[in-house]
Amino acid sequence: MSNAVSDLKDAVTGETPVVDAAASASPEDTTSFAERYSEVIGKVNETLDKVDWNQMGRIGKIAGIFAAVIVAQILIKGILDTINLLPIVPGLLELLGLVVVGQWSWKNLTTSDKRNALVQRIQSLRQEYLG
């Protein structure tokens, strides 16, 4: 391509001459382009006429949900990466998680009565949601 560009440069000024593509195109080229363009547009219109537009609402909702989930995941990752940049916060959050698990365990697992009540709650939830 550099040879073609250098061939087009004016020997005196070293500049590439401006060529008007519309002026150099023959009338046959423009009519064939117009015919090809109308043919392609006709095919696109045919394809769009075959689409069941009543289903597009459902597909649009699904696509919107996927887009929202992807955006939410990107935002959550950004927030977590920002938190991890702070020197003390990740360790404090791990400690907070251990404290919460410890409190929950103390509240629900220390005696056999509490453990039996927890098993009953889990079974009732399983029965309610799974049938």
C-alpha positions, 0 to 999 in steps of 0.5 A: 500500500505504501507503493500505491500511496507514493505513486500517487504523490505529486512529485513537486509538493510531495502531497497526495492529490485528493481524488473525488470518488463520486466524480471518478465512479461511472454511472454503471457503478452507482446503479449497480450499487443502488440495485445491490442496496435495494436488494439487501434492504429487501432481504432485511425487510423480508426477514423482519416480516417473518419475526413474531414481534409478540415474542420480542417482549419476552426476549427483551425482558430476558436480555434486560435481565442478563444485562442487569446481572452482568452490570451488577456483577461488574459493580460488585467486583469493583466494590470488592476490589476497592475494599481489598485495596484498603489495608485493614478492611479485608481482615476486619471483614473476615473477623466480623464473619467469624464473630457472626458465625460464632454467635449463630452457632452459640444461639442455635447449636449449644444444647440439644433442644436448640439443635432439634429446633433448628432441624425442625425449622430446616425440615419445615422450610424444605417442606414449604419450598420443595413440597 
